[in-house]
Amino acid sequence: MALYTYECKKCGEFDVRHGINEPDVSVCPKCGTSGLIKVVNGGTNFILKGSGFYVNDYKKKETGHSHASGSCNCGGTCGSACKCN
């Protein structure tokens, strides 16, 4: 079951939990007004934590220095295979 947000012209926003295949709410449960608007939410903060996920295990690691900051001793000539530090 999912949580849906509806907006009533008189009462404001309210949440209703119902299944995806169930029809949308058409009448406000507080005041009985029809013509509700289904509010589109901005999404969720879904984060995958633990081992086995891209962000933890497979993402390229930062090298700790950059040619632009001047912390590399080669003068920027070694490119992506830099082993100056």
trRosetta pair geometry for C-beta under 8 A, 3 or more apart (Angstrom, degrees):
i j d omega theta_ij theta_ji phi_ij phi_ji
1 17 5.2 58 148 170 122 97
1 18 6.3 -93 -153 -176 100 8
1 19 5.5 -68 -107 -76 72 60
2 17 7.1 -174 92 -146 30 66
2 18 7.3 -27 59 71 71 45
2 19 7.3 91 16 -136 82 23
2 20 6.2 65 4 -67 125 78
3 15 5.5 -1 -176 -173 101 118
3 16 7.6 155 -155 79 56 32
3 17 5.2 -31 -98 -94 67 81
4 15 6.9 151 79 -155 40 64
4 16 5.4 -24 65 66 92 83
4 17 7.5 157 17 -95 73 28
4 18 6.7 -36 13 38 120 89
4 24 7.5 -130 148 -130 163 81
4 25 7.6 170 92 5 129 108
4 38 6.5 -40 180 -146 117 100
5 13 5.7 0 -176 -168 105 111
5 14 7.4 166 -150 86 64 27
5 15 5.4 -36 -95 -97 68 73
5 38 7.5 112 83 -166 56 57
5 39 4.1 -46 101 58 105 119
5 41 6.1 105 17 -60 126 103
6 13 7.1 157 84 -148 40 61
6 14 6.0 -20 62 64 87 76
6 15 7.7 153 17 -102 73 23
6 16 6.3 16 -2 5 116 114
6 24 7.8 134 -93 -178 121 98
6 25 5.6 -79 -54 66 160 121
6 28 7.7 -166 117 -101 128 73
6 36 4.6 5 -179 172 121 129
6 37 6.7 143 -164 74 67 44
6 38 5.8 -41 -105 -102 74 52
6 39 6.5 -174 -103 0 16 90
7 12 6.8 -56 -146 178 75 34
7 13 5.1 -33 -98 -90 74 71
7 36 6.6 150 68 -166 45 75
7 37 4.5 -21 57 63 101 99
7 38 8.0 -164 15 -77 80 7
7 39 5.4 93 -28 -54 103 108
8 11 4.1 27 75 43 133 94
8 12 6.4 -3 57 36 84 22
8 13 7.7 178 18 -81 72 21
8 14 6.9 15 -5 9 110 108
8 28 4.2 55 -106 -97 138 134
8 30 7.0 -142 20 46 169 112
8 31 6.6 135 168 38 149 116
8 33 5.6 113 -161 67 107 124
8 36 5.8 -38 -86 -111 66 89
9 33 6.3 -120 44 149 93 153
9 35 6.9 4 -14 96 120 111
10 28 7.2 -140 51 32 103 174
10 31 5.2 -63 85 62 138 168
10 33 5.3 144 12 -24 120 154
11 14 6.6 -5 119 -28 125 119
11 28 5.8 149 15 -167 134 142
11 30 4.8 105 -104 70 157 141
11 31 5.4 -173 -46 -5 115 120
11 33 7.5 -175 -4 27 100 126
13 39 6.4 3 -125 -24 114 153
14 28 7.6 105 29 -147 137 87
14 29 7.3 -125 113 42 156 102
14 30 6.9 163 -48 -20 158 121
16 25 5.3 97 22 -32 171 143
16 29 7.7 136 -89 -12 116 131
18 22 4.4 -94 160 70 117 144
18 25 7.6 150 2 -47 146 94
19 22 4.5 104 60 -11 84 105
23 26 7.5 -20 138 -28 114 105
24 36 7.7 -157 148 82 108 115
24 38 5.9 -75 -145 -66 136 129
25 28 8.0 84 145 -89 118 32
25 29 7.5 -54 -164 -34 137 96
25 36 6.0 -10 102 58 89 159
26 34 5.9 5 151 -144 84 90
26 36 6.4 -169 -149 24 26 106
27 32 6.0 -12 179 -153 110 46
27 33 7.1 160 -155 79 64 31
27 34 5.2 -36 -98 -91 74 73
27 36 7.3 -145 -71 -22 7 117
28 31 5.0 5 99 49 132 78
28 32 6.1 -52 68 5 86 11
28 33 4.6 22 15 49 126 80
28 34 7.7 -134 -1 -71 79 27
28 36 6.1 147 -64 -77 77 113
33 36 7.6 119 103 -65 88 78
48 53 4.3 169 122 -121 124 155
48 55 6.8 140 72 27 96 117
48 56 8.0 -113 112 -10 92 111
49 53 7.5 -82 -106 22 6 149
49 56 7.5 98 -153 -57 42 133
50 53 6.6 90 72 -3 67 114
50 56 6.9 -116 92 -15 26 168
51 56 6.1 -132 -114 117 39 142
51 57 6.1 71 -158 -59 69 124
52 56 7.4 22 41 66 34 125
52 57 6.4 33 -71 -2 12 145
53 56 5.0 70 65 19 86 105
53 57 6.6 126 61 13 40 97
54 57 7.1 -84 -122 54 15 75
54 58 4.9 -58 -135 55 57 111
54 59 6.0 86 158 -52 72 86
55 59 5.7 22 -136 -30 32 135
56 59 7.5 106 31 10 12 107
63 66 7.5 122 68 -72 112 62
63 82 6.8 66 180 75 156 114
63 85 7.9 134 157 33 93 129
64 85 6.4 -117 93 79 117 162
65 69 6.9 -131 -166 60 65 119
65 71 4.2 -130 -145 99 105 116
65 72 5.4 139 138 -67 124 77
65 82 7.6 -121 81 128 109 140
65 84 7.2 -96 86 72 152 108
65 85 5.3 146 -6 -36 143 140
66 69 4.8 84 65 8 94 100
66 71 6.7 63 43 42 51 103
66 72 6.9 -86 121 -28 18 112
67 70 7.9 45 177 -70 36 28
67 72 4.9 -37 -95 26 59 143
67 74 7.9 -56 -107 66 101 94
67 76 4.0 90 -160 -103 131 89
67 82 7.5 -151 -57 -83 98 153
69 72 8.0 104 63 -7 78 82
71 85 7.4 13 142 -75 99 123
72 75 7.4 -130 107 -14 96 16
72 76 6.5 107 85 -67 134 54
72 78 7.6 -140 177 35 129 113
72 82 6.0 -52 -136 -159 129 141
72 84 4.9 102 -159 52 74 155
72 85 7.4 -83 -113 -40 61 94
73 84 4.3 176 38 -172 89 122
73 85 7.6 145 0 -68 104 57
74 77 5.1 -123 150 45 104 82
74 78 4.4 12 125 -14 173 109
74 82 6.5 -143 18 -131 140 94
74 84 4.9 -126 -23 -77 96 129
78 81 5.9 -110 163 79 93 74
78 82 4.4 118 95 -98 123 66
78 83 7.1 -128 172 20 155 63
78 84 6.6 -180 18 -42 151 102
79 82 6.8 -165 77 -46 32 83
82 85 7.9 41 141 6 101 84
